[in-house]
Amino acid sequence: MTVLVLDNPELMARAAQAQANSTQVDTMSGNPGDSPRKPHRMKFHFGFDKHRLNDEDQAILKQHAEYLRAHPEVTVRINGHTDSHGTDEYNAFLSRLRANTAAKLLKAEGVDAKRIEVVGWGNSKPLTNKEDSAANRRLELEYLSEQMAKVQ
């Protein structure tokens, strides 16, 4: 897990330097800027009692897979969530099912399973108030890096 220590400028400078040193150069072009960028969209929403991703969501997850393949030092945690309808047991199951749907797609796109963590939160971590069901039926990607741990 990455821990950012904002009150230690020396540590932050060493982490930035380590990140710069670890940037891999594309052997075909010799330009480190050719590496895929991390997509901005990190949240994906679902319909009531659904766990399948639509075509647009799948396309964006494929972009995440491309980024992960190009950055082997990065892992991803997929956090599944539900709204407050249903039992706690069912919501825990559905949230894991949602997260596993994304994990399967990333694996099918060539991301090593060891770099993917799946967590199902059920309805315990609403994005907004519990009554806003549509906003709470989601999965969120969380990128994790070992850079800060390596610097210390």
VMD Tcl script that builds the backbone (N, CA, C; Angstrom):
set m [mol new atoms 456]
animate dup $m
set s [atomselect $m all]
$s set {name element resname resid chain x y z} {
  {N N MET 1 A 0.841 -1.168 0.000}
  {CA C MET 1 A 0.000 0.000 0.000}
  {C C MET 1 A 0.887 1.231 0.000}
  {N N THR 2 A 0.525 2.225 -0.730}
  {CA C THR 2 A 1.294 3.455 -0.808}
  {C C THR 2 A 0.880 4.377 0.323}
  {N N VAL 3 A 1.868 4.924 1.023}
  {CA C VAL 3 A 1.619 5.895 2.080}
  {C C VAL 3 A 2.368 7.154 1.695}
  {N N LEU 4 A 1.661 8.249 1.597}
  {CA C LEU 4 A 2.272 9.514 1.227}
  {C C LEU 4 A 2.481 10.332 2.491}
  {N N VAL 5 A 3.722 10.696 2.743}
  {CA C VAL 5 A 4.061 11.485 3.917}
  {C C VAL 5 A 4.315 12.902 3.449}
  {N N LEU 6 A 3.346 13.786 3.653}
  {CA C LEU 6 A 3.430 15.136 3.115}
  {C C LEU 6 A 4.379 16.031 3.890}
  {N N ASP 7 A 4.691 15.678 5.123}
  {CA C ASP 7 A 5.539 16.547 5.913}
  {C C ASP 7 A 7.007 16.128 5.877}
  {N N ASN 8 A 7.390 15.299 4.902}
  {CA C ASN 8 A 8.771 14.869 4.790}
  {C C ASN 8 A 9.254 15.131 3.366}
  {N N PRO 9 A 9.691 16.349 3.079}
  {CA C PRO 9 A 10.097 16.703 1.707}
  {C C PRO 9 A 11.234 15.840 1.179}
  {N N GLU 10 A 12.161 15.441 2.040}
  {CA C GLU 10 A 13.279 14.611 1.589}
  {C C GLU 10 A 12.782 13.254 1.087}
  {N N LEU 11 A 11.864 12.660 1.813}
  {CA C LEU 11 A 11.288 11.382 1.411}
  {C C LEU 11 A 10.520 11.521 0.098}
  {N N MET 12 A 9.788 12.621 -0.043}
  {CA C MET 12 A 9.031 12.837 -1.275}
  {C C MET 12 A 9.983 13.027 -2.454}
  {N N ALA 13 A 11.076 13.724 -2.252}
  {CA C ALA 13 A 12.043 13.935 -3.328}
  {C C ALA 13 A 12.682 12.621 -3.740}
  {N N ARG 14 A 13.027 11.770 -2.771}
  {CA C ARG 14 A 13.616 10.469 -3.094}
  {C C ARG 14 A 12.612 9.585 -3.829}
  {N N ALA 15 A 11.338 9.659 -3.442}
  {CA C ALA 15 A 10.305 8.877 -4.135}
  {C C ALA 15 A 10.145 9.349 -5.575}
  {N N ALA 16 A 10.174 10.665 -5.779}
  {CA C ALA 16 A 10.059 11.204 -7.134}
  {C C ALA 16 A 11.244 10.773 -7.978}
  {N N GLN 17 A 12.435 10.799 -7.399}
  {CA C GLN 17 A 13.627 10.378 -8.122}
  {C C GLN 17 A 13.556 8.893 -8.457}
  {N N ALA 18 A 13.105 8.070 -7.509}
  {CA C ALA 18 A 12.972 6.636 -7.766}
  {C C ALA 18 A 11.960 6.380 -8.878}
  {N N GLN 19 A 10.868 7.140 -8.882}
  {CA C GLN 19 A 9.859 7.008 -9.934}
  {C C GLN 19 A 10.463 7.384 -11.285}
  {N N ALA 20 A 11.222 8.465 -11.335}
  {CA C ALA 20 A 11.840 8.899 -12.583}
  {C C ALA 20 A 12.846 7.871 -13.084}
  {N N ASN 21 A 13.598 7.278 -12.177}
  {CA C ASN 21 A 14.590 6.272 -12.563}
  {C C ASN 21 A 13.948 4.980 -13.053}
  {N N SER 22 A 12.739 4.688 -12.570}
  {CA C SER 22 A 12.098 3.430 -12.948}
  {C C SER 22 A 11.279 3.542 -14.222}
  {N N THR 23 A 11.141 4.754 -14.784}
  {CA C THR 23 A 10.391 4.923 -16.027}
  {C C THR 23 A 11.081 4.139 -17.125}
  {N N GLN 24 A 10.327 3.239 -17.730}
  {CA C GLN 24 A 10.903 2.408 -18.772}
  {C C GLN 24 A 10.771 3.089 -20.125}
  {N N VAL 25 A 11.808 2.979 -20.936}
  {CA C VAL 25 A 11.809 3.566 -22.270}
  {C C VAL 25 A 11.335 2.517 -23.264}
  {N N ASP 26 A 10.425 2.894 -24.108}
  {CA C ASP 26 A 9.945 2.026 -25.173}
  {C C ASP 26 A 11.108 1.749 -26.116}
  {N N THR 27 A 11.443 0.469 -26.298}
  {CA C THR 27 A 12.612 0.129 -27.100}
  {C C THR 27 A 12.405 0.415 -28.585}
  {N N MET 28 A 11.171 0.493 -29.030}
  {CA C MET 28 A 10.923 0.774 -30.438}
  {C C MET 28 A 11.110 2.257 -30.752}
  {N N SER 29 A 10.608 3.127 -29.888}
  {CA C SER 29 A 10.664 4.550 -30.198}
  {C C SER 29 A 11.713 5.286 -29.392}
  {N N GLY 30 A 12.128 4.691 -28.270}
  {CA C GLY 30 A 13.085 5.361 -27.408}
  {C C GLY 30 A 12.480 6.531 -26.654}
  {N N ASN 31 A 11.162 6.639 -26.637}
  {CA C ASN 31 A 10.488 7.765 -26.016}
  {C C ASN 31 A 9.645 7.285 -24.844}
  {N N PRO 32 A 9.973 7.689 -23.597}
  {CA C PRO 32 A 9.182 7.237 -22.469}
  {C C PRO 32 A 7.758 7.782 -22.490}
  {N N GLY 33 A 7.473 8.802 -23.259}
  {CA C GLY 33 A 6.133 9.358 -23.343}
  {C C GLY 33 A 5.166 8.481 -24.121}
  {N N ASP 34 A 5.665 7.423 -24.767}
  {CA C ASP 34 A 4.794 6.541 -25.534}
  {C C ASP 34 A 4.077 5.521 -24.667}
  {N N SER 35 A 4.401 5.451 -23.403}
  {CA C SER 35 A 3.762 4.519 -22.495}
  {C C SER 35 A 2.298 4.920 -22.316}
  {N N PRO 36 A 1.388 3.935 -22.262}
  {CA C PRO 36 A -0.027 4.294 -22.098}
  {C C PRO 36 A -0.262 5.028 -20.780}
  {N N ARG 37 A -1.164 5.970 -20.822}
  {CA C ARG 37 A -1.528 6.723 -19.618}
  {C C ARG 37 A -2.639 6.003 -18.871}
  {N N LYS 38 A -2.652 6.222 -17.567}
  {CA C LYS 38 A -3.720 5.653 -16.743}
  {C C LYS 38 A -5.024 6.363 -17.092}
  {N N PRO 39 A -6.066 5.617 -17.433}
  {CA C PRO 39 A -7.349 6.264 -17.717}
  {C C PRO 39 A -7.854 7.024 -16.486}
  {N N HIS 40 A -8.532 8.131 -16.720}
  {CA C HIS 40 A -9.025 8.948 -15.614}
  {C C HIS 40 A -10.203 8.300 -14.902}
  {N N ARG 41 A -11.007 7.572 -15.635}
  {CA C ARG 41 A -12.223 7.005 -15.044}
  {C C ARG 41 A -11.874 5.802 -14.190}
  {N N MET 42 A -12.203 5.876 -12.907}
  {CA C MET 42 A -11.879 4.833 -11.947}
  {C C MET 42 A -13.128 4.197 -11.325}
  {N N LYS 43 A -14.310 4.748 -11.622}
  {CA C LYS 43 A -15.562 4.233 -11.064}
  {C C LYS 43 A -16.454 3.737 -12.200}
  {N N PHE 44 A -17.134 2.629 -11.937}
  {CA C PHE 44 A -18.039 2.030 -12.900}
  {C C PHE 44 A -19.330 1.685 -12.162}
  {N N HIS 45 A -20.456 2.092 -12.715}
  {CA C HIS 45 A -21.736 1.905 -12.038}
  {C C HIS 45 A -22.552 0.781 -12.661}
  {N N PHE 46 A -23.463 0.232 -11.872}
  {CA C PHE 46 A -24.273 -0.912 -12.273}
  {C C PHE 46 A -25.749 -0.608 -12.068}
  {N N GLY 47 A -26.575 -1.334 -12.814}
  {CA C GLY 47 A -28.003 -1.281 -12.594}
  {C C GLY 47 A -28.366 -2.088 -11.356}
  {N N PHE 48 A -29.600 -1.969 -10.926}
  {CA C PHE 48 A -30.069 -2.686 -9.742}
  {C C PHE 48 A -29.888 -4.192 -9.918}
  {N N ASP 49 A -29.218 -4.817 -8.973}
  {CA C ASP 49 A -28.997 -6.266 -8.928}
  {C C ASP 49 A -28.217 -6.777 -10.143}
  {N N LYS 50 A -27.395 -5.949 -10.757}
  {CA C LYS 50 A -26.616 -6.331 -11.933}
  {C C LYS 50 A -25.135 -6.402 -11.589}
  {N N HIS 51 A -24.408 -7.213 -12.370}
  {CA C HIS 51 A -22.964 -7.301 -12.186}
  {C C HIS 51 A -22.201 -7.282 -13.508}
  {N N ARG 52 A -22.900 -7.131 -14.611}
  {CA C ARG 52 A -22.248 -7.097 -15.916}
  {C C ARG 52 A -21.903 -5.661 -16.300}
  {N N LEU 53 A -20.769 -5.511 -16.966}
  {CA C LEU 53 A -20.318 -4.200 -17.431}
  {C C LEU 53 A -20.803 -3.964 -18.853}
  {N N ASN 54 A -21.206 -2.737 -19.154}
  {CA C ASN 54 A -21.624 -2.445 -20.528}
  {C C ASN 54 A -20.393 -2.300 -21.419}
  {N N ASP 55 A -20.616 -2.149 -22.713}
  {CA C ASP 55 A -19.512 -2.101 -23.681}
  {C C ASP 55 A -18.554 -0.939 -23.423}
  {N N GLU 56 A -19.093 0.218 -23.065}
  {CA C GLU 56 A -18.242 1.382 -22.793}
  {C C GLU 56 A -17.349 1.121 -21.575}
  {N N ASP 57 A -17.925 0.552 -20.519}
  {CA C ASP 57 A -17.138 0.227 -19.322}
  {C C ASP 57 A -16.050 -0.791 -19.645}
  {N N GLN 58 A -16.375 -1.783 -20.453}
  {CA C GLN 58 A -15.386 -2.791 -20.831}
  {C C GLN 58 A -14.238 -2.153 -21.614}
  {N N ALA 59 A -14.559 -1.225 -22.504}
  {CA C ALA 59 A -13.519 -0.552 -23.286}
  {C C ALA 59 A -12.579 0.235 -22.375}
  {N N ILE 60 A -13.122 0.891 -21.384}
  {CA C ILE 60 A -12.275 1.661 -20.456}
  {C C ILE 60 A -11.436 0.721 -19.595}
  {N N LEU 61 A -12.012 -0.388 -19.159}
  {CA C LEU 61 A -11.228 -1.362 -18.389}
  {C C LEU 61 A -10.100 -1.950 -19.228}
  {N N LYS 62 A -10.317 -2.104 -20.519}
  {CA C LYS 62 A -9.247 -2.581 -21.399}
  {C C LYS 62 A -8.118 -1.558 -21.462}
  {N N GLN 63 A -8.445 -0.274 -21.384}
  {CA C GLN 63 A -7.407 0.756 -21.322}
  {C C GLN 63 A -6.621 0.637 -20.010}
  {N N HIS 64 A -7.319 0.327 -18.925}
  {CA C HIS 64 A -6.640 0.102 -17.644}
  {C C HIS 64 A -5.700 -1.105 -17.755}
  {N N ALA 65 A -6.153 -2.147 -18.430}
  {CA C ALA 65 A -5.311 -3.331 -18.618}
  {C C ALA 65 A -4.056 -2.980 -19.406}
  {N N GLU 66 A -4.205 -2.160 -20.431}
  {CA C GLU 66 A -3.048 -1.730 -21.229}
  {C C GLU 66 A -2.057 -0.970 -20.346}
  {N N TYR 67 A -2.576 -0.082 -19.509}
  {CA C TYR 67 A -1.713 0.670 -18.597}
  {C C TYR 67 A -0.997 -0.290 -17.629}
  {N N LEU 68 A -1.728 -1.229 -17.072}
  {CA C LEU 68 A -1.130 -2.171 -16.114}
  {C C LEU 68 A -0.069 -3.047 -16.776}
  {N N ARG 69 A -0.305 -3.472 -18.002}
  {CA C ARG 69 A 0.711 -4.274 -18.707}
  {C C ARG 69 A 1.993 -3.464 -18.920}
  {N N ALA 70 A 1.854 -2.172 -19.158}
  {CA C ALA 70 A 3.015 -1.318 -19.401}
  {C C ALA 70 A 3.722 -0.895 -18.110}
  {N N HIS 71 A 3.081 -1.097 -16.960}
  {CA C HIS 71 A 3.637 -0.688 -15.670}
  {C C HIS 71 A 3.595 -1.871 -14.691}
  {N N PRO 72 A 4.520 -2.792 -14.825}
  {CA C PRO 72 A 4.491 -4.010 -13.997}
  {C C PRO 72 A 4.714 -3.758 -12.503}
  {N N GLU 73 A 5.147 -2.563 -12.139}
  {CA C GLU 73 A 5.358 -2.250 -10.720}
  {C C GLU 73 A 4.060 -1.855 -10.015}
  {N N VAL 74 A 2.989 -1.715 -10.774}
  {CA C VAL 74 A 1.711 -1.256 -10.235}
  {C C VAL 74 A 0.759 -2.442 -10.086}
  {N N THR 75 A 0.045 -2.455 -8.969}
  {CA C THR 75 A -1.030 -3.425 -8.773}
  {C C THR 75 A -2.338 -2.650 -8.665}
  {N N VAL 76 A -3.438 -3.373 -8.743}
  {CA C VAL 76 A -4.736 -2.722 -8.676}
  {C C VAL 76 A -5.628 -3.458 -7.683}
  {N N ARG 77 A -6.355 -2.681 -6.904}
  {CA C ARG 77 A -7.380 -3.237 -6.015}
  {C C ARG 77 A -8.721 -2.843 -6.622}
  {N N ILE 78 A -9.591 -3.825 -6.788}
  {CA C ILE 78 A -10.919 -3.577 -7.331}
  {C C ILE 78 A -11.904 -3.690 -6.174}
  {N N ASN 79 A -12.528 -2.561 -5.835}
  {CA C ASN 79 A -13.467 -2.485 -4.716}
  {C C ASN 79 A -14.894 -2.531 -5.248}
  {N N GLY 80 A -15.621 -3.589 -4.914}
  {CA C GLY 80 A -17.013 -3.706 -5.321}
  {C C GLY 80 A -17.931 -3.184 -4.231}
  {N N HIS 81 A -19.024 -2.521 -4.636}
  {CA C HIS 81 A -19.975 -1.924 -3.694}
  {C C HIS 81 A -21.400 -2.178 -4.175}
  {N N THR 82 A -22.338 -2.096 -3.242}
  {CA C THR 82 A -23.754 -2.224 -3.572}
  {C C THR 82 A -24.540 -1.100 -2.913}
  {N N ASP 83 A -25.816 -1.024 -3.264}
  {CA C ASP 83 A -26.705 -0.111 -2.549}
  {C C ASP 83 A -27.178 -0.811 -1.273}
  {N N SER 84 A -28.095 -0.205 -0.554}
  {CA C SER 84 A -28.519 -0.755 0.738}
  {C C SER 84 A -29.719 -1.695 0.641}
  {N N HIS 85 A -30.183 -1.990 -0.570}
  {CA C HIS 85 A -31.308 -2.919 -0.737}
  {C C HIS 85 A -30.800 -4.349 -0.608}
  {N N GLY 86 A -31.531 -5.199 0.069}
  {CA C GLY 86 A -31.140 -6.596 0.218}
  {C C GLY 86 A -30.413 -6.852 1.529}
  {N N THR 87 A -30.155 -8.121 1.776}
  {CA C THR 87 A -29.486 -8.510 3.017}
  {C C THR 87 A -27.993 -8.205 2.931}
  {N N ASP 88 A -27.375 -8.106 4.082}
  {CA C ASP 88 A -25.929 -7.861 4.115}
  {C C ASP 88 A -25.171 -8.983 3.421}
  {N N GLU 89 A -25.605 -10.225 3.615}
  {CA C GLU 89 A -24.927 -11.369 3.001}
  {C C GLU 89 A -25.018 -11.306 1.480}
  {N N TYR 90 A -26.209 -10.998 0.964}
  {CA C TYR 90 A -26.368 -10.923 -0.482}
  {C C TYR 90 A -25.561 -9.758 -1.049}
  {N N ASN 91 A -25.575 -8.617 -0.377}
  {CA C ASN 91 A -24.825 -7.462 -0.865}
  {C C ASN 91 A -23.325 -7.722 -0.855}
  {N N ALA 92 A -22.827 -8.447 0.136}
  {CA C ALA 92 A -21.406 -8.812 0.152}
  {C C ALA 92 A -21.083 -9.689 -1.054}
  {N N PHE 93 A -21.969 -10.659 -1.332}
  {CA C PHE 93 A -21.787 -11.536 -2.491}
  {C C PHE 93 A -21.815 -10.736 -3.799}
  {N N LEU 94 A -22.809 -9.868 -3.955}
  {CA C LEU 94 A -22.957 -9.092 -5.191}
  {C C LEU 94 A -21.782 -8.141 -5.397}
  {N N SER 95 A -21.296 -7.545 -4.334}
  {CA C SER 95 A -20.154 -6.627 -4.480}
  {C C SER 95 A -18.905 -7.382 -4.928}
  {N N ARG 96 A -18.687 -8.592 -4.402}
  {CA C ARG 96 A -17.548 -9.405 -4.861}
  {C C ARG 96 A -17.745 -9.834 -6.310}
  {N N LEU 97 A -18.976 -10.168 -6.676}
  {CA C LEU 97 A -19.281 -10.551 -8.051}
  {C C LEU 97 A -18.965 -9.400 -9.015}
  {N N ARG 98 A -19.317 -8.189 -8.648}
  {CA C ARG 98 A -19.026 -7.021 -9.475}
  {C C ARG 98 A -17.524 -6.834 -9.630}
  {N N ALA 99 A -16.803 -6.925 -8.531}
  {CA C ALA 99 A -15.347 -6.756 -8.594}
  {C C ALA 99 A -14.711 -7.883 -9.407}
  {N N ASN 100 A -15.189 -9.104 -9.247}
  {CA C ASN 100 A -14.636 -10.235 -10.004}
  {C C ASN 100 A -14.891 -10.107 -11.499}
  {N N THR 101 A -15.999 -9.491 -11.882}
  {CA C THR 101 A -16.280 -9.263 -13.299}
  {C C THR 101 A -15.172 -8.418 -13.924}
  {N N ALA 102 A -14.766 -7.357 -13.236}
  {CA C ALA 102 A -13.692 -6.507 -13.738}
  {C C ALA 102 A -12.357 -7.249 -13.704}
  {N N ALA 103 A -12.115 -8.018 -12.650}
  {CA C ALA 103 A -10.856 -8.765 -12.535}
  {C C ALA 103 A -10.717 -9.763 -13.682}
  {N N LYS 104 A -11.784 -10.445 -14.025}
  {CA C LYS 104 A -11.739 -11.410 -15.133}
  {C C LYS 104 A -11.385 -10.721 -16.445}
  {N N LEU 105 A -11.943 -9.543 -16.665}
  {CA C LEU 105 A -11.635 -8.816 -17.899}
  {C C LEU 105 A -10.165 -8.414 -17.925}
  {N N LEU 106 A -9.638 -7.902 -16.811}
  {CA C LEU 106 A -8.229 -7.512 -16.764}
  {C C LEU 106 A -7.325 -8.717 -17.005}
  {N N LYS 107 A -7.660 -9.856 -16.418}
  {CA C LYS 107 A -6.867 -11.073 -16.623}
  {C C LYS 107 A -6.924 -11.520 -18.076}
  {N N ALA 108 A -8.117 -11.441 -18.675}
  {CA C ALA 108 A -8.264 -11.833 -20.080}
  {C C ALA 108 A -7.445 -10.913 -20.992}
  {N N GLU 109 A -7.192 -9.692 -20.546}
  {CA C GLU 109 A -6.400 -8.728 -21.318}
  {C C GLU 109 A -4.908 -8.815 -21.002}
  {N N GLY 110 A -4.498 -9.824 -20.233}
  {CA C GLY 110 A -3.078 -10.062 -20.021}
  {C C GLY 110 A -2.483 -9.541 -18.731}
  {N N VAL 111 A -3.302 -9.075 -17.803}
  {CA C VAL 111 A -2.783 -8.619 -16.514}
  {C C VAL 111 A -2.640 -9.837 -15.596}
  {N N ASP 112 A -1.481 -9.987 -14.996}
  {CA C ASP 112 A -1.202 -11.108 -14.103}
  {C C ASP 112 A -2.144 -11.066 -12.898}
  {N N ALA 113 A -2.745 -12.198 -12.585}
  {CA C ALA 113 A -3.694 -12.286 -11.480}
  {C C ALA 113 A -3.072 -11.882 -10.144}
  {N N LYS 114 A -1.769 -12.045 -9.993}
  {CA C LYS 114 A -1.087 -11.679 -8.744}
  {C C LYS 114 A -1.096 -10.175 -8.510}
  {N N ARG 115 A -1.364 -9.413 -9.556}
  {CA C ARG 115 A -1.355 -7.948 -9.453}
  {C C ARG 115 A -2.753 -7.374 -9.278}
  {N N ILE 116 A -3.744 -8.255 -9.071}
  {CA C ILE 116 A -5.132 -7.829 -8.943}
  {C C ILE 116 A -5.658 -8.297 -7.589}
  {N N GLU 117 A -6.183 -7.367 -6.814}
  {CA C GLU 117 A -6.816 -7.688 -5.536}
  {C C GLU 117 A -8.296 -7.353 -5.660}
  {N N VAL 118 A -9.145 -8.267 -5.207}
  {CA C VAL 118 A -10.588 -8.071 -5.292}
  {C C VAL 118 A -11.151 -7.950 -3.878}
  {N N VAL 119 A -11.943 -6.890 -3.652}
  {CA C VAL 119 A -12.566 -6.671 -2.345}
  {C C VAL 119 A -14.042 -6.370 -2.556}
  {N N GLY 120 A -14.881 -7.027 -1.789}
  {CA C GLY 120 A -16.317 -6.752 -1.819}
  {C C GLY 120 A -16.739 -6.089 -0.522}
  {N N TRP 121 A -17.237 -4.875 -0.611}
  {CA C TRP 121 A -17.607 -4.102 0.573}
  {C C TRP 121 A -19.097 -4.156 0.867}
  {N N GLY 122 A -19.888 -4.775 -0.013}
  {CA C GLY 122 A -21.334 -4.750 0.203}
  {C C GLY 122 A -21.817 -3.316 0.202}
  {N N ASN 123 A -22.673 -2.993 1.172}
  {CA C ASN 123 A -23.194 -1.620 1.262}
  {C C ASN 123 A -22.548 -0.845 2.418}
  {N N SER 124 A -21.395 -1.319 2.901}
  {CA C SER 124 A -20.774 -0.709 4.085}
  {C C SER 124 A -20.027 0.592 3.807}
  {N N LYS 125 A -19.735 0.905 2.552}
  {CA C LYS 125 A -19.001 2.141 2.216}
  {C C LYS 125 A -19.718 2.891 1.100}
  {N N PRO 126 A -20.842 3.500 1.435}
  {CA C PRO 126 A -21.566 4.229 0.380}
  {C C PRO 126 A -20.769 5.424 -0.129}
  {N N LEU 127 A -20.907 5.683 -1.422}
  {CA C LEU 127 A -20.248 6.827 -2.047}
  {C C LEU 127 A -20.907 8.122 -1.584}
  {N N THR 128 A -22.182 8.056 -1.411}
  {CA C THR 128 A -22.980 9.204 -0.979}
  {C C THR 128 A -23.946 8.681 0.086}
  {N N ASN 129 A -25.040 9.336 0.316}
  {CA C ASN 129 A -25.972 8.830 1.322}
  {C C ASN 129 A -26.584 7.508 0.868}
  {N N LYS 130 A -27.015 6.712 1.812}
  {CA C LYS 130 A -27.508 5.369 1.492}
  {C C LYS 130 A -28.743 5.388 0.596}
  {N N GLU 131 A -29.471 6.479 0.585}
  {CA C GLU 131 A -30.673 6.572 -0.246}
  {C C GLU 131 A -30.356 6.770 -1.724}
  {N N ASP 132 A -29.160 7.176 -2.049}
  {CA C ASP 132 A -28.753 7.386 -3.443}
  {C C ASP 132 A -28.245 6.051 -4.002}
  {N N SER 133 A -29.164 5.154 -4.240}
  {CA C SER 133 A -28.829 3.780 -4.615}
  {C C SER 133 A -27.993 3.695 -5.880}
  {N N ALA 134 A -28.342 4.449 -6.904}
  {CA C ALA 134 A -27.635 4.351 -8.193}
  {C C ALA 134 A -26.158 4.710 -8.041}
  {N N ALA 135 A -25.841 5.710 -7.246}
  {CA C ALA 135 A -24.444 6.107 -7.066}
  {C C ALA 135 A -23.661 5.060 -6.279}
  {N N ASN 136 A -24.331 4.339 -5.414}
  {CA C ASN 136 A -23.646 3.374 -4.548}
  {C C ASN 136 A -23.438 2.011 -5.208}
  {N N ARG 137 A -24.135 1.715 -6.284}
  {CA C ARG 137 A -23.947 0.442 -7.015}
  {C C ARG 137 A -22.778 0.612 -7.970}
  {N N ARG 138 A -21.574 0.251 -7.520}
  {CA C ARG 138 A -20.394 0.589 -8.301}
  {C C ARG 138 A -19.234 -0.333 -7.978}
  {N N LEU 139 A -18.193 -0.187 -8.794}
  {CA C LEU 139 A -16.877 -0.705 -8.436}
  {C C LEU 139 A -15.904 0.421 -8.672}
  {N N GLU 140 A -14.843 0.404 -7.891}
  {CA C GLU 140 A -13.814 1.437 -7.984}
  {C C GLU 140 A -12.459 0.767 -8.112}
  {N N LEU 141 A -11.641 1.282 -9.006}
  {CA C LEU 141 A -10.270 0.807 -9.144}
  {C C LEU 141 A -9.374 1.675 -8.271}
  {N N GLU 142 A -8.432 1.035 -7.610}
  {CA C GLU 142 A -7.482 1.738 -6.757}
  {C C GLU 142 A -6.096 1.224 -7.102}
  {N N TYR 143 A -5.259 2.100 -7.636}
  {CA C TYR 143 A -3.909 1.705 -8.007}
  {C C TYR 143 A -3.001 1.751 -6.789}
  {N N LEU 144 A -2.164 0.735 -6.671}
  {CA C LEU 144 A -1.222 0.633 -5.565}
  {C C LEU 144 A 0.170 0.500 -6.138}
  {N N SER 145 A 1.127 1.161 -5.527}
  {CA C SER 145 A 2.510 1.103 -6.000}
  {C C SER 145 A 3.430 0.861 -4.829}
  {N N GLU 146 A 4.504 0.174 -5.087}
  {CA C GLU 146 A 5.500 -0.106 -4.050}
  {C C GLU 146 A 6.582 0.966 -4.002}
  {N N GLN 147 A 6.471 2.017 -4.812}
  {CA C GLN 147 A 7.543 3.027 -4.892}
  {C C GLN 147 A 7.878 3.626 -3.531}
  {N N MET 148 A 6.875 4.065 -2.776}
  {CA C MET 148 A 7.160 4.717 -1.499}
  {C C MET 148 A 7.810 3.732 -0.530}
  {N N ALA 149 A 7.357 2.479 -0.519}
  {CA C ALA 149 A 7.947 1.482 0.375}
  {C C ALA 149 A 9.409 1.220 0.031}
  {N N LYS 150 A 9.733 1.239 -1.268}
  {CA C LYS 150 A 11.117 1.003 -1.705}
  {C C LYS 150 A 12.038 2.139 -1.283}
  {N N VAL 151 A 11.519 3.367 -1.240}
  {CA C VAL 151 A 12.342 4.518 -0.923}
  {C C VAL 151 A 12.761 4.494 0.542}
  {N N GLN 152 A 11.882 4.086 1.421}
  {CA C GLN 152 A 12.181 4.072 2.853}
  {C C GLN 152 A 13.162 2.986 3.114}
}
mol reanalyze $m
mol bondsrecalc $m
mol representation Tube
mol addrep $m
